C-alpha cells in the first residue's frame, strides 16, 4: 500500500483548513502527523480517503458505529424520514417507539430522556442527581473520561506531578481556568481500590449527590472494573442516600442491556450515547422514574427544567431504532466472540514476537498497551515517554498496513466484520510488534 506524501489531497486540504479552523480541525482526536487524513466515502467496515487508499475501520468513529458505515437498513430508514422532515416543534411517534425499545433492554431503565450527545447525557445525569438529592458534590474515578463538562473533566488527565496520593487523589483541572469551586465539588476515587474508595466516600457522605462510574473506562486502561469494586460503590450509595450514575456511553455495546448486565448491577441513572444514534448525534439518560420525573413540569416534584432544540429529533431516533433493533442478542454475542478472537490473537502475537505489549477490554472493544502486564488503574496505565513512542510506531505501522485504530491503541468492532478482518488485524499487529520489538 502506498503511503501518503505532502502532496496528497489530504495535505492540500489541511492547509486550507488551518486558515479557518483552530489547528485545522473541529476535534483534536482526528489529528495525526503530518496532517489528518480526509475521508472520501465509507461502506461497511472499510473507509476510503481522498487519495483512494482504503482501510479497515477499527475506530468506528470512536465506538459510535455498531453497524459500520452506510448500513443499508439505516440509510433506507433515514432517507424516508428525511423526506418527511428533520426536526419539529412538535413531538414524534418515533421518539416514543424508540424510548420503549431502549427501556425494554434493561430493568434499570424505567424511563429515559433523549439529548444530543454523550457529554450532554452526563451533564443531565449529574444535574438530575444534584436536584434529586439536594447535594452538591459528585465522585468519579481518577483518569475517567466523561465528556466535556467542568465537573466531569476533573482529573481526566492528571500526571505524576499533579495526581497526589492514592489515599486522597487530587482534583486536577483539565482545562486552564476551571473554577476552583468545580474542583472542590468533585471527589476523586482510585479505580478498583475498594478500601481507599470507600474511605474517601465516607469523608464526603453528607455532600455527595452521586458516584459517577464507567465500568470499563477507556482512558483508565479499558480494563473492566472488578465486580467487588462496582458492587461496593453500589452498596455505598444505597446506604448513604447518594445515586449511582453509570456512564455507558461507550460500554452499552458490550451486552444487550449494557455492560451493567454482566455485573447484575442496577444503577439509579445511566448515560447513553454513541451506538444508540445509529451514526447520528444522540444521547439519553435512563433510569428510575422517580428521579427522571423531576424534569416533568406536570409532576409533583419539578426540580429540573430541561429541553433541547434537537433532542429526540426524528433523524437520530429513526437511525438509532434501526441500529439497535438489528443489534439483538445474537448480534451482540457474535461481535463479542470476534473481539475475543482479536484479543487472544494479539496477545499471542505480542508473546511470540517478544514485544512488551498486552491487551485489555471486553465485549466488542479492546486496547493494546505497550506494557508487559494489563494495568488495573489509571496510574498503572499512564504511559511513559518510551511507551508513547512505541505505541506511535505501532499505530503508524497499522495505518500504513490499512488499519485505522483509535489513537490510544484501542479498537471497536462493527457487525460487518468477520473473522477475515480480525485475522488481518492480528497479522498486521504481529508485523507491528516485530517492528517495535527492537525498541524494547
N, C-alpha and C positions, 0 to 999 in steps of 0.2 A: 504494500500500500504506500502510495506516495505521501510524503509529509508536506504540510503547508509551508509556504515561504512568505517573505514580507510583501510579495507582490500579489498575494491571493486576494480574492474578492472580500474575504472577511477582514483582512488587514486594511484594505482601502475603506471599507465601511466603518471600521473602528476609528479611523482618522476623522471622518465626518462626525461620528458620534461624540467624540471628545469635545467638539466645539459646542455641543448643545446639552450634553448630559454630564453630570459630575462623575469623573472617572470613566466616562464613556458608556455607562450602564445605569440601569434603574434598580439593579440588585447585585451586590458585590459577589454573590455566590457563583455567578457565571464567568467571572474574570479568570483568565489564565494567561501565562506568559507565552509569547509576547503580546497576544491580543485574544479576545474571546472569539469563538467560532460561531458563525451565524448560520441559522437553520434555513434550508430551502423548503423541505417538506419531511413528513414522517408518516410511517404506516406500520401498524403492529408493533414489533419490538425493534424496528430499525429507524434510524434518524439520518437524514442526508443533508450535508451542509451546502453552502453556496458554491463550493468548488467541486461538488459532485461526489464527495467522499461519504460513504455510508458506514455507519457504526451500529453495533448493538447497543441499545439504550438501557443500561442498568441503573440509571439515575431516576428515570420516570418522573421528571420534574419534581425532584425531592420527595419521592414516595407518594405523589398525588395521583398517578395514572395507573390504576389497578388493571385496566384492560389495554394498556399501551396507547398507541396513537391512532386516531381516526377510526375508532371502533365502529363498525358499520351500524350496529343497533343504536348506539348513542347518536351517531351522525344523523340517522334517519329520524329519530325521535325529536332531536333538537331542530332539525330543518323544518319539520312540521310545525313545531311551536313558534319558530321564528316568523313564519308566515301569518301567525295569529297574534303576534305581539311579544315584546320582550320584557316589559315592566309596566305595572299599572298601579294607580292609586286606589286599587280595589283588591280584594282577596281572590285567590285562585284555588280551584279544586285540587290541583296537583300538590299544593302545599300540604293540604290535609292528608292526601293519599300517601305522600312521602313520609310525613310525620308518623302515620300509622305503621308504615313499614319499618322505620328505624326503631320505633318503640317496641315492635314485636321481636326485635333481635336480642334484647337484654331485659331481664326482670328489674334491673335498676332504673330503666327508662319509663317512668310513669307519664311524664310529659316532656316536651322539649320546645325550645325556641330557636329558630334559624337566624343566623347572622351571615357575615360575608367572608370570614377568614378564620383560621385557627387562632390568630392573635386576638381577634375580636371575641371569639368564644371564651378565651381565657379572661379577657377583660370583664366580660359579662359574668362569668362564674365567680371571679374574685369580688366584684361589686355586689353580686347577689349574696355571697357569703357574709360580707360585712353588714349588708342591710338586714339579713335574716337574723344574725346573731347579735347585732349591735356592738360588735367588737372591731378594733382597727387593724390588728396585725394578721399577717399570713406567715406560714412556714413553708420553706421549699428546700429541695436538695441542692447541695453545692455543685455547680457546674451545669445544672439542668437548663436547657433552653425551653422557654415557654412563650416565645414571640416578643413583639416589640412594645412592651408596656413597662413603665418605670419600675413598678413593683416586681413584675415577672422577670425583669432583666437582672435584678440584683444577684451578684456572684455567679453570673453566667460564665464569665471568663476570668476568674482570679488567677493569680500566678504565685509561685513560691514566696515572692516578696510581699504579697498582699493578703494571702488567704488565712493567716493566723493559725491558731492551734486547732486540733481536731476536737478538743473538748468544747471550744467556743469559736467556730469558724467566723471570720469577719464577714460583714455585709459590704461587699465590694461593688462600687458602681461600674456599669459597663460604658455608659455614655458620659462624657465630660459635662458637668453642670447638673447631674442628677441631684435633686434636692436631698439634703440631709434628712429631712422628715421622711422621705420614702425609704431611705436606707434604714432608719430607725424602726420602721414598721415591718421589716422583713427579717425573719429568723431563719438562719441557715443551718441545715442538718447534714451530717456526713452520711452518704449513701451506704446502705447495707450495714450500718452500725447501730444496732438496736439500743444497746445500753447508753451510748452517748446521746443518741437522738431523743430518747425518752427523757433523759436528764435535762436536756436543753428545752424540750417542750414543757416540762414541769415548771421551769423557771418563768414561763410566759403564759401559763394555763388560763389565767383570767382575761387575757387580752387577745388570744388567738381566735380569729374568725374561722380559719381553715388551715388544713395541711394540703398543699398542692403537690401531687406526686405523679410522675411519669414512671410507669412500671418497667420501662426499658429505655431510659433516657439516652438519646443519641450521643450527645456531647460528653456524657459521663462515661461513655465507653460502649454503648449499645449492648450492655450485659443485663439480662433480666434481673429484677430485684429478687432477693431471697424471699421466699414465702413468709418466713418468720418476720422479716423487716416490714413487709407490706401489711401483714395482719396486726403487727404491733402498733403501727400507725392508725389502722382502722379502729382497734380497740381503744387507743388513747383518745381519739376524737370522740368516741361514744361516751367515754367516762367523763369527759371534760366539757361537753357541750359545744364542741367545735365541729366543723364539717370536714369530710374527706372529699377533696376535689381531685379527680383523676384527669390527667391530660392524655387523651387517647387520639390526639390529632394525627399522630404517625402510627400508633400501635393498633388502632382499631382494625386494621387489615389482618392482624395476627390470628384472630379466631372469628367465628361468625358473629359473636357478640362482643368482640373486642378482647384485648389481652386479659382484662379482668376476669373473663370467663374461665381462663386457665387457672386462675388463683381462687376461684369461688368467692370473689370479692364484690360486694355491692357498695358502690360509692354513693354519696349524697348528691353530687353533681359530677358530670363527665363532659369535658370539652372535646368536640369532634371537629374534623375538617378534612382537608386533602382528598382521600379516596371517595368521600361521600358526595363530592361535587361532580364526579364523572368527567373531570378535566376542566371544570369551570370553578370560579371563586365561590367558596362556601364555608360556612362554619355552623355549628349548632351547640347548644348547651342542653343536655338531657339530664333527668334525674327525678328526685322526689317532687311530687306535685305540689305539696305544701310550700316548698321552697320556691319553685318557679312561679307559683301564684302570687308572689309579691310583685310581679310585673303585670298583674291583671288589674286594670283600672276599676273593674266591677267587683273585685274581690273584697273581702273584709279586712285585708291587711296589705294595702297597696303602698309599698315602700320604695319601689324602684321603677320610675318611669323609663321605658325603653322603646326605641323604634329604630328604623334604619331604612334609608331610601331604597336600597337594593336587597334588603333582607327578604328571603324567600321569593326572589324573582323567579318567574316560571322557567327560564332557561336553565339555571342551576338546578332547580327542583326536578325538571324533566330529565336532564342528563344524569343527575345523582340517582334518581329512582331506577333509571335504565341500567346504570352501572351496578348498583347494589343488588338488584334483583338477579342479575347474572352472576354476582359473587355469592353464590349459595354455599352450603356446607361442603359439597363435593369440590367446588372450585377452590375454596379455602384450603382444603386438605391437599389437593393436587399441587397447589403453588407452594405450600409449606414443605411438601416432600421434595420438590425441586430445590428449594433453598437448603434443605438438609444435605442433599447431594452436593450442592455447591460448597457448603461449609466443610463437609468431610473431604472433598477433593482438594480444596485449597489448603486445608490443614496438612493433608498428606504431602502435597507439593512442597510446602514450606519445610517439612521434616526431611524429605528426600533430597532437597537441594541444599540443606544446611542453612537456609535463611533464618534469621531471627525474626519470626513473624508468627502471629496467631490470629484466630478468627473468633469473633463473638457474634451474638444475635440469636434470634428465634423467629418463628413464624416465617414470613417471606422476606426477611431482611437479614443482612449480616454486615460486619465491619472487619476490615483487616487492619491489625495493629503491627507496628514494627517493634514488637516486644515478644519475648520468649513465652510469657505466661499471660493469660487473659486478665486484664485489670478488673478489680472489684469496685473501684470508686474513681472519682474524678482525679484525685491526686496520683493514683497509680496509672490512670490513662493519660495523664499530662505528658505530652511528647517532649523529649529532649531535642536539642538542635540537630543532633545526628539522626535521630529517628525521623524528624521532619524532612531532612534532606533525602533519606532513603525512601520515604513514602512518596515524595515528589518524583523521584526517579521511577518508582514503580508505576505511578499514575501516568506519567509521560509515556512509559513503555506501553501501557494498556491502551492509551489514546491512539498511539501510532499503530497498534495492533487491531484497532477497530472496536474498542470497548469504551463506552462512556460511563464513568463512575462519579459518585459524589466526591467532593474534594477531601473529605475526611478519610477516604478509603472505604466508604460504605456503598452498599448496593441494595436496591429494592427490585423485586421481580414483578412481572406483569403476566397476565394469563396467556398472551400469545406465545410465550416462551415454552420451549420443550427441552428435553434432555440434550438435544443438539447444541443449543445456545449455551446451556450450562457447561457442557464439556468443552466448548470452545473457550469459554471464560477460564476454566480451570487450566487449560493448555496455555493460554496467554499469561495467566498468573505464574505458572511454572517458569515460563520464559523470563518474566519479570523478576522472579526470585533468583534465578540464575544470574541475572544481570546485577542484582544488588548484593548477592552473597559475598562477593569480594570486598564490599564495603564494611562487612561485619568484623 
